[in-house]
């Protein structure tokens, strides 16, 4: 994952920003205290990318992955639209409590820039609904140069999006957050439509870490820098999510990437252990590299 990568990860201040003032308001209005619904996973399950994760004799990759994690951020749907048979095959390989979090196809987000994509969106939805009860929040990632001048396209997309299918959106241009008027209009649109505002924590783009929730869902895409700082960054996230949980946060969806996917499963396992301690969840800690966390750094 090249977005937000840096050649000097040890020189960056990774402290999480203070919360946006309206985050507490959203959580108090729409939240309820108690143990959160926690889903933690990686961006993919294939053996080629998840080095040292699969033991000898693991068998089918997705089946094994599903025995260790309760979710996956499904980047495959960004590149292809799959037929019902393929979706059903994936659905049947994982446990009942597992969820897929598909990424909206790039034809919609990157090739068409949300312009004239009603039929393509319908086709995408017709595909991913076959995940049935194992469908998590779908997320739309917009281009880095998708600016607020395209606000009307976001609005039209949300008007077309079917009610009842959860959605999160990742905005990658800083103008969405730096201009208060633009930001307030965006946050209002997301809140009105119950859309999650994706939080992206990556080393080289601290300007995009806005800490503004727009519904009772923290959808976090964490990108490690292949550096020892990856671990304390995760620990700080566990502490922040514990604070949000006390304010009413119920849904936590946390996906671990790295610029080079070498330690993602081990980092995710570490994060799960931290969350179990901080918020009282009881997720099983994945076995990585022969033990529960593997060799981090």
Backbone torsions as a table, in degrees:
resi	resn	phi	psi	omega
1	UNK	NA	111.3	-174.0
2	UNK	-86.9	-23.3	-176.3
3	UNK	-59.7	124.2	176.7
4	UNK	75.4	13.8	179.0
5	UNK	-76.8	160.9	-179.0
6	UNK	-149.0	151.5	177.9
7	UNK	-86.7	-9.2	-177.7
8	UNK	-128.6	62.8	-175.9
9	UNK	-64.2	-23.1	-179.3
10	UNK	-76.5	-8.1	-176.6
11	UNK	-100.2	8.5	-172.7
12	UNK	-104.7	141.6	172.9
13	UNK	-83.7	111.0	-176.0
14	UNK	-94.9	7.4	-179.3
15	UNK	-56.7	134.6	177.6
16	UNK	-68.7	138.8	176.9
17	UNK	-64.0	162.3	173.4
18	UNK	-65.7	156.1	179.8
19	UNK	-63.9	146.3	167.6
20	UNK	-62.3	139.1	-176.5
21	UNK	-55.1	-30.6	-176.6
22	UNK	-82.3	-9.5	178.5
23	UNK	-62.8	-44.1	178.2
24	UNK	-62.4	-37.6	179.1
25	UNK	-64.3	-44.9	178.2
26	UNK	-59.4	-44.2	-176.9
27	UNK	-69.3	-38.0	179.7
28	UNK	-71.0	-32.9	-179.4
29	UNK	-77.0	-35.8	-169.8
30	UNK	-116.9	3.7	-172.6
31	UNK	-106.8	174.3	174.5
32	UNK	-151.5	134.4	-175.7
33	UNK	-72.5	150.4	-179.0
34	UNK	143.5	175.2	179.9
35	UNK	-63.2	128.3	-176.1
36	UNK	-76.2	161.8	169.2
37	UNK	-84.7	111.0	-172.5
38	UNK	-111.4	124.0	174.3
39	UNK	-123.7	125.2	-178.1
40	UNK	-131.1	135.5	179.0
41	UNK	-164.1	-173.6	176.6
42	UNK	-103.7	-177.8	-177.3
43	UNK	-87.9	-13.1	-175.2
44	UNK	-160.2	170.0	-179.7
45	UNK	-124.4	-0.1	-173.6
46	UNK	-72.0	145.3	-174.2
47	UNK	-63.4	-31.7	-178.3
48	UNK	-60.1	-39.4	-177.7
49	UNK	-87.8	-38.3	-177.2
50	UNK	-90.4	74.3	-178.2
51	UNK	-61.2	140.3	175.0
52	UNK	62.7	16.7	178.5
53	UNK	-93.8	-42.4	-175.3
54	UNK	-87.5	123.6	177.0
55	UNK	-74.9	163.7	175.3
56	UNK	-58.9	134.7	179.4
57	UNK	78.4	18.4	-177.8
58	UNK	-66.1	-24.1	-178.9
59	UNK	80.0	-146.4	-177.6
60	UNK	-58.3	131.6	-173.8
61	UNK	-64.2	-48.4	-178.2
62	UNK	-66.1	-39.0	178.4
63	UNK	-60.5	-44.2	178.8
64	UNK	-67.7	-45.6	178.9
65	UNK	-54.4	-45.2	-179.0
66	UNK	-66.9	-19.3	175.7
67	UNK	-79.4	-13.8	-177.2
68	UNK	-109.8	-37.6	-178.5
69	UNK	-118.0	157.6	179.9
70	UNK	-102.2	7.7	-179.6
71	UNK	-165.9	164.0	173.4
72	UNK	-145.6	139.6	172.1
73	UNK	-83.1	108.5	-167.5
74	UNK	-86.4	89.4	178.7
75	UNK	-73.2	-17.1	-177.5
76	UNK	-59.0	-33.2	-178.5
77	UNK	-72.7	-12.0	174.8
78	UNK	-69.9	-32.0	-174.7
79	UNK	-99.1	-24.8	-176.6
80	UNK	-144.3	151.7	170.0
81	UNK	-104.3	122.7	-171.3
82	UNK	-99.7	148.7	179.8
83	UNK	-77.2	170.4	-175.1
84	UNK	-61.0	-35.6	-178.3
85	UNK	-64.5	-41.3	179.4
86	UNK	-66.5	-44.1	179.1
87	UNK	-61.6	-42.6	179.4
88	UNK	-63.7	-38.0	178.9
89	UNK	-61.6	-45.1	176.9
90	UNK	-63.7	-44.2	179.7
91	UNK	-54.0	-43.1	-173.0
92	UNK	-79.0	-10.5	-177.0
93	UNK	-89.1	-8.7	-174.2
94	UNK	-119.5	160.7	-177.6
95	UNK	-66.7	169.5	-176.5
96	UNK	-61.7	-33.7	-175.4
97	UNK	-87.7	6.4	-177.8
98	UNK	-84.5	145.8	176.8
99	UNK	-133.5	142.7	173.7
100	UNK	-99.7	137.5	179.4
101	UNK	-118.9	84.5	-171.5
102	UNK	-73.3	146.9	175.7
103	UNK	-93.5	132.5	-179.2
104	UNK	-58.6	138.9	-175.4
105	UNK	-58.1	141.8	-175.5
106	UNK	-65.2	-23.6	176.8
107	UNK	-58.6	-38.2	-179.1
108	UNK	-74.6	-47.4	-171.3
109	UNK	-88.6	-40.3	-170.3
110	UNK	-106.5	-34.1	-179.9
111	UNK	-86.8	-40.4	-178.5
112	UNK	-101.1	-7.6	176.7
113	UNK	55.0	37.9	-179.1
114	UNK	63.6	21.1	-178.2
115	UNK	-108.9	119.7	178.3
116	UNK	64.7	46.3	-172.7
117	UNK	-118.4	21.3	-177.3
118	UNK	-60.9	-47.6	-179.0
119	UNK	-65.7	-41.3	179.8
120	UNK	-64.8	-38.1	177.5
121	UNK	-65.5	-42.2	177.7
122	UNK	-60.9	-41.3	179.6
123	UNK	-65.5	-39.5	178.2
124	UNK	-63.4	-46.3	179.3
125	UNK	-62.9	-42.8	179.7
126	UNK	-59.6	-26.2	177.6
127	UNK	-79.4	-56.0	-169.5
128	UNK	-73.8	-17.6	178.3
129	UNK	-64.5	-15.3	179.0
130	UNK	-74.3	-5.0	169.2
131	UNK	-72.3	-17.7	176.2
132	UNK	53.9	-127.1	-174.2
133	UNK	-69.4	-9.2	179.8
134	UNK	-97.8	11.4	177.3
135	UNK	-85.7	120.4	174.0
136	UNK	-91.8	-158.5	178.6
137	UNK	-71.8	131.4	174.0
138	UNK	-82.7	144.9	178.0
139	UNK	-127.9	139.0	179.3
140	UNK	-104.8	121.0	177.9
141	UNK	-107.7	120.2	-178.4
142	UNK	-93.2	156.1	179.7
143	UNK	-58.9	154.6	177.1
144	UNK	-64.7	-24.8	178.5
145	UNK	-103.8	19.5	173.4
146	UNK	-83.9	103.1	-169.1
147	UNK	-98.4	169.3	-179.9
148	UNK	-60.0	-15.7	176.8
149	UNK	-63.8	-15.5	177.8
150	UNK	-98.3	22.0	-178.3
151	UNK	-55.0	-40.0	-177.9
152	UNK	-62.9	-28.8	177.7
153	UNK	-70.2	-38.7	175.7
154	UNK	-62.9	-44.1	180.0
155	UNK	-61.8	-44.1	179.4
156	UNK	-65.6	-39.0	178.5
157	UNK	-61.0	-43.2	-179.0
158	UNK	-70.0	-33.3	176.3
159	UNK	-65.1	-31.6	-179.0
160	UNK	-85.9	-22.9	-176.1
161	UNK	-63.5	133.5	-175.9
162	UNK	-68.9	137.3	178.7
163	UNK	-65.7	141.0	176.5
164	UNK	96.1	-8.8	176.7
165	UNK	-106.8	112.4	-173.6
166	UNK	-65.5	142.9	-176.0
167	UNK	-138.1	143.8	171.2
168	UNK	-128.1	149.3	-178.9
169	UNK	-127.6	135.3	177.1
170	UNK	-108.3	116.1	177.6
171	UNK	-100.1	128.6	-172.8
172	UNK	-112.6	4.6	176.3
173	UNK	-105.7	129.7	-174.0
174	UNK	-63.1	-21.7	-179.4
175	UNK	-62.5	-21.5	176.9
176	UNK	-66.3	-24.0	-174.6
177	UNK	-114.2	-25.8	-174.2
178	UNK	-78.9	-29.9	178.8
179	UNK	-91.9	115.4	-174.5
180	UNK	-60.0	-37.9	-179.2
181	UNK	-66.3	-46.5	178.4
182	UNK	-62.7	-46.5	-177.6
183	UNK	-60.9	-45.0	-178.7
184	UNK	-63.6	-37.6	178.3
185	UNK	-67.1	-41.1	178.4
186	UNK	-64.4	-49.8	-178.8
187	UNK	-60.5	-37.8	177.9
188	UNK	-63.2	-41.2	179.2
189	UNK	-63.8	-44.4	-179.2
190	UNK	-65.8	-43.2	179.0
191	UNK	-62.7	-44.6	-178.2
192	UNK	-59.3	-33.8	-177.0
193	UNK	-102.1	8.2	178.9
194	UNK	56.3	46.9	-179.2
195	UNK	-105.2	134.3	178.0
196	UNK	-77.2	140.4	177.8
197	UNK	-95.9	104.5	-173.8
198	UNK	-61.8	134.7	174.2
199	UNK	-102.6	126.2	-179.0
200	UNK	-115.3	120.4	178.1
201	UNK	-111.7	101.6	178.3
202	UNK	-135.6	149.6	-168.3
203	UNK	-57.7	-47.4	-170.7
204	UNK	-88.9	0.7	-179.3
205	UNK	-132.9	60.7	178.5
206	UNK	-66.5	-18.0	-179.7
207	UNK	-67.8	-16.9	-177.9
208	UNK	-97.0	0.5	-178.4
209	UNK	-87.9	90.8	-166.6
210	UNK	-93.3	-19.8	177.0
211	UNK	56.1	38.9	180.0
212	UNK	-118.5	108.6	174.7
213	UNK	-86.0	145.6	-179.0
214	UNK	-120.3	-4.6	170.4
215	UNK	-155.6	-170.7	-176.2
216	UNK	-87.2	54.4	177.9
217	UNK	-147.2	125.6	170.7
218	UNK	-101.9	104.0	177.9
219	UNK	-102.5	107.4	-170.3
220	UNK	-119.4	127.0	176.0
221	UNK	-109.8	103.8	-175.7
222	UNK	-98.5	128.6	-179.0
223	UNK	-118.2	108.8	176.7
224	UNK	-73.4	154.3	-175.4
225	UNK	-101.4	15.4	-176.1
226	UNK	55.0	50.3	-173.8
227	UNK	-149.6	152.4	179.8
228	UNK	-54.4	-23.0	178.8
229	UNK	-66.5	-14.1	179.6
230	UNK	-58.7	-34.5	-174.9
231	UNK	-73.3	-53.8	177.8
232	UNK	-62.0	-27.6	175.7
233	UNK	-62.4	-43.1	178.0
234	UNK	-65.0	-38.6	179.7
235	UNK	-62.9	-39.0	178.5
236	UNK	-67.0	-35.6	176.1
237	UNK	-62.9	-40.8	179.0
238	UNK	-60.5	-39.6	179.2
239	UNK	-68.1	-40.9	-180.0
240	UNK	-66.9	-41.1	179.8
241	UNK	-67.3	-32.3	174.8
242	UNK	-64.3	-40.7	177.4
243	UNK	-64.8	-41.9	177.9
244	UNK	-66.0	-37.3	177.5
245	UNK	-61.4	-38.9	177.6
246	UNK	-65.5	-25.7	177.7
247	UNK	-86.4	-7.1	176.8
248	UNK	125.1	2.8	-179.4
249	UNK	-66.9	127.4	-176.7
250	UNK	-109.4	-33.1	-171.9
251	UNK	-115.7	117.6	179.3
252	UNK	-122.6	119.8	179.9
253	UNK	-123.5	109.8	-168.9
254	UNK	-127.0	121.1	-175.7
255	UNK	-121.8	129.0	-173.1
256	UNK	-101.9	122.7	173.9
257	UNK	-116.8	171.6	163.0
258	UNK	-140.0	157.6	175.6
259	UNK	-57.0	-40.8	169.9
260	UNK	-121.9	116.3	-171.4
261	UNK	-70.5	82.6	-179.6
262	UNK	-112.4	-39.2	-173.6
263	UNK	-120.2	13.4	-174.7
264	UNK	-55.9	-48.4	178.9
265	UNK	-61.0	-40.2	179.8
266	UNK	-66.9	-40.1	177.2
267	UNK	-65.3	-40.9	178.1
268	UNK	-63.7	-39.0	177.6
269	UNK	-62.8	-42.2	177.2
270	UNK	-61.3	-43.3	-179.4
271	UNK	-64.0	-40.9	178.1
272	UNK	-59.9	-43.4	178.7
273	UNK	-61.9	-42.6	178.9
274	UNK	-63.3	-41.5	179.9
275	UNK	-68.0	-38.3	175.7
276	UNK	-57.8	-38.5	-179.8
277	UNK	-75.8	-38.4	-173.9
278	UNK	-78.8	-43.2	-171.8
279	UNK	-116.4	-0.6	174.8
280	UNK	83.9	15.5	173.6
281	UNK	-72.1	165.5	-179.3
282	UNK	-131.8	42.1	177.1
283	UNK	-66.8	142.5	174.6
284	UNK	-66.2	140.6	179.4
285	UNK	-87.9	119.9	-176.5
286	UNK	-58.7	147.1	174.7
287	UNK	-87.8	121.8	-176.6
288	UNK	-132.2	124.1	176.8
289	UNK	62.0	31.8	176.1
290	UNK	95.1	-10.1	174.9
291	UNK	-142.8	-174.5	-170.4
292	UNK	-73.1	-25.6	179.9
293	UNK	-122.1	-17.6	-178.0
294	UNK	73.6	-175.6	-179.5
295	UNK	-92.3	108.7	-174.6
296	UNK	-75.0	-69.4	-179.9
297	UNK	-144.2	NA	NA
